[in-house]
């Protein structure tokens, strides 16, 4: 586990522990709306750096299909687990320290997505609510093997990728109607990880591990929650990750049911 991963988990726990501790000193009655079950699909296209001194850059595209069971500790304060499946595309990365230089062009690599998130209401003024939210997701890619083309002999490459993403920041929501709640967020957003590649061509073998880091560490998002029927909210959110003369993009669609 890297230092960034440990730090992200500590921050999530530090944010979540005060409301958890406070809940122990209050006689909260269990209600059917305290349990939340969310399902969400998300697509992210962001720039990453890699190579010597992180001097190379390419796009990382990820599809996430997540289940988010959660519990509302008090009104506006919720903790959730994140369990799901992800597809990540690392095309254009080049591994030069193998017996034969290799450029990834393998399409999506599937894997598990695990993590957690917390949302804490800070203050509500009229129809506006200020909250703080944090999220940590770890993608653990499955090991995959591919045949190396254009060789006179048989050769294979085996890839094993992983990445972690930490996001935290304020959220401002507005109660537009009884059922519609648009919001905006400004987040610190960082991603880091590695891609291990092993090449085997008859008696020639070689391995290389490439560290990856996000080019942008900031995102801005707009979204809304809409209650279509009692206890069922639909969510749509779009965000950008700006850097220099380019931007990364993302969109999330989901549903949240309160039991």
C-alpha positions in Angstrom: 0.0 0.0 0.0 1.5 3.3 -1.1 1.8 6.4 1.1 -0.8 8.2 -1.0 -3.3 5.4 -0.5 -2.7 5.4 3.3 -3.1 9.1 3.5 -6.3 9.1 1.5 -7.8 6.4 3.8 -6.7 8.4 6.9 -8.4 11.6 5.5 -11.6 9.7 4.7 -11.6 8.2 8.3 -10.8 11.6 9.8 -13.8 13.2 8.1 -16.1 10.3 8.9 -15.2 9.7 12.6 -16.7 12.9 14.2 -20.3 12.3 13.0 -19.8 8.6 13.9 -18.7 9.5 17.4 -21.5 12.0 17.8 -24.0 9.4 16.8 -23.0 7.3 19.8 -24.1 10.0 22.2 -27.6 10.5 20.6 -30.6 8.2 20.9 -31.3 8.0 17.1 -34.4 6.0 16.2 -33.8 3.7 13.3 -35.9 4.7 10.3 -36.5 3.1 6.9 -34.8 6.0 5.2 -31.4 5.5 7.0 -30.2 2.7 4.6 -29.2 3.9 1.2 -28.4 1.7 -1.8 -26.9 3.4 -4.8 -25.9 2.0 -8.2 -23.8 4.1 -10.5 -22.0 4.1 -13.9 -19.2 6.5 -14.5 -16.9 7.3 -17.4 -13.6 9.3 -17.0 -11.2 10.4 -19.6 -8.1 12.1 -18.0 -4.5 12.7 -18.9 -1.8 10.8 -17.0 2.0 11.1 -17.0 4.5 8.2 -17.0 8.0 7.3 -18.2 11.3 8.7 -17.0 10.7 11.7 -14.7 7.0 11.4 -15.6 7.9 13.1 -18.9 5.5 11.2 -21.1 1.7 11.8 -21.3 -1.3 9.8 -22.6 -5.0 9.4 -21.9 -6.4 7.0 -19.3 -10.1 6.1 -20.0 -12.0 4.3 -17.3 -15.5 2.9 -17.1 -16.8 2.2 -13.6 -19.9 0.2 -12.6 -20.4 0.6 -8.9 -22.7 -0.5 -6.1 -22.7 1.9 -3.1 -24.5 0.6 0.0 -24.6 3.3 2.6 -26.0 4.4 5.9 -27.3 7.9 6.9 -25.9 8.6 10.4 -28.0 11.8 10.6 -29.7 14.0 8.2 -27.3 15.0 5.4 -24.4 12.8 6.7 -23.9 9.5 5.0 -21.1 6.9 4.7 -20.9 4.4 1.8 -18.9 1.5 0.8 -17.9 1.2 -2.9 -17.9 -2.2 -4.6 -17.8 -2.7 -8.4 -16.2 -3.5 -11.7 -14.0 -1.3 -13.9 -12.6 -1.2 -17.4 -9.4 0.9 -17.9 -7.6 1.7 -21.1 -3.9 2.4 -21.0 -3.3 2.6 -24.7 -0.3 4.6 -26.0 1.9 3.7 -23.0 5.4 2.6 -24.2 7.6 0.1 -22.4 11.2 0.5 -23.7 13.1 -1.6 -21.1 11.7 -4.9 -22.4 13.6 -7.2 -24.8 11.4 -5.7 -27.6 10.0 -2.2 -27.1 6.2 -2.5 -26.6 3.4 0.0 -27.0 0.1 -0.8 -25.3 -2.7 -1.1 -27.8 -4.8 -3.7 -26.1 -8.1 -1.9 -25.4 -9.8 -2.1 -22.0 -8.4 -4.2 -19.1 -11.1 -5.2 -16.6 -10.7 -5.3 -12.8 -12.2 -4.7 -9.4 -13.1 -1.3 -8.0 -13.2 -1.0 -4.2 -13.3 2.0 -1.8 -15.5 4.2 0.2 -17.0 7.7 0.5 -18.4 10.1 3.0 -20.8 13.0 2.8 -21.2 15.5 5.7 -23.7 18.3 5.9 -22.0 21.4 7.3 -24.7 24.1 7.2 -28.1 24.8 5.6 -29.2 28.3 4.8 -32.7 28.7 3.3 -32.7 26.4 0.2 -28.9 26.1 0.1 -26.8 23.4 1.8 -23.1 23.3 2.2 -21.5 19.8 2.6 -18.1 18.2 2.5 -17.5 15.0 0.6 -14.6 12.6 0.1 -14.1 9.5 -2.0 -11.4 6.9 -2.4 -11.4 4.3 -5.1 -8.8 1.6 -5.8 -8.8 -0.2 -9.2 -7.1 -3.6 -9.2 -6.8 -4.8 -12.7 -6.8 -8.5 -13.6 -3.6 -9.9 -15.1 -4.0 -10.3 -18.8 -1.8 -11.9 -21.5 -1.5 -11.0 -25.2 0.4 -12.4 -28.2 3.0 -10.1 -29.6 2.4 -9.6 -33.3 4.9 -9.4 -36.2 7.4 -11.9 -34.7 8.9 -15.0 -36.4 8.6 -16.8 -33.1 6.0 -17.0 -30.4 6.0 -14.2 -27.9 3.7 -13.0 -25.2 3.2 -9.9 -23.0 1.5 -10.0 -19.6 0.1 -6.8 -18.1 -1.0 -6.1 -14.5 -2.3 -2.6 -13.9 -3.7 -0.8 -10.8 -4.5 2.7 -9.8 -6.0 4.6 -6.9 -8.0 7.9 -7.0 -8.8 10.3 -4.1 -11.3 13.1 -4.4 -12.4 15.6 -1.7 -14.0 19.0 -1.6 -17.1 21.1 -0.8 -20.5 20.6 -2.3 -23.2 23.3 -2.6 -26.7 22.0 -3.3 -29.9 23.9 -3.9 -33.5 22.7 -3.2 -35.0 24.0 -6.4 -38.3 22.1 -5.9 -39.5 19.4 -3.6 -38.1 16.8 -6.0 -35.1 18.6 -7.7 -31.8 19.3 -6.1 -29.0 20.6 -8.4 -25.5 21.0 -7.0 -21.9 22.0 -7.8 -18.6 20.8 -6.4 -15.0 21.9 -6.4 -12.6 19.0 -5.6 -9.0 18.1 -5.1 -8.7 15.1 -7.4 -5.6 13.0 -7.7 -4.8 9.6 -9.3 -1.7 7.5 -9.0 -0.8 3.9 -9.8 1.4 1.5 -11.8 1.4 -0.8 -14.8 3.6 -3.9 -14.7 4.5 -5.5 -18.0 6.3 -8.8 -18.5 7.5 -9.9 -21.9 8.5 -13.5 -22.9 9.9 -14.3 -26.3 11.3 -17.9 -26.3 14.3 -17.6 -23.9 14.2 -13.8 -23.7 12.3 -12.4 -20.8 12.0 -9.0 -19.2 9.9 -7.0 -16.8 9.2 -3.3 -16.4 7.0 -1.4 -14.0 5.7 2.0 -15.0 4.4 4.5 -12.5 1.5 6.7 -13.5 0.2 10.0 -12.1 -2.7 12.3 -13.0 -1.8 15.4 -14.9 -4.6 17.4 -13.3 -5.3 17.5 -9.5 -8.5 19.5 -9.6 -12.0 18.9 -10.9 -15.2 21.0 -11.1 -18.5 19.3 -11.4 -22.2 20.1 -11.8 -25.0 17.6 -11.2 -28.5 17.1 -9.9 -30.6 14.6 -7.9 -34.2 14.1 -9.0 -36.8 12.1 -7.0 -38.8 10.3 -9.6 -40.9 8.3 -7.1 -41.0 8.1 -3.3 -37.5 7.1 -2.0 -35.9 6.8 -5.4 -33.5 9.5 -6.7 -31.9 9.6 -10.1 -28.4 11.2 -10.3 -26.6 12.8 -13.2 -23.2 14.5 -12.8 -20.7 15.9 -15.3 -17.2 17.2 -14.5 -14.0 18.6 -16.0 -10.4 18.2 -15.0 -8.6 21.3 -16.4 -4.9 21.5 -17.0 -2.8 23.9 -19.2 -4.5 24.0 -22.7 -6.6 20.8 -22.3 -9.2 19.3 -20.1 -10.2 15.8 -18.9 -13.9 14.9 -18.9 -16.2 12.7 -17.0 -19.9 11.8 -16.5 -21.7 9.8 -13.9 -25.3 8.4 -14.0 -26.9 6.6 -11.1 -29.9 5.9 -8.8 -30.2 5.9 -5.1 -32.9 4.1 -3.2 -33.7 4.8 0.5 -35.0 1.8 2.5 
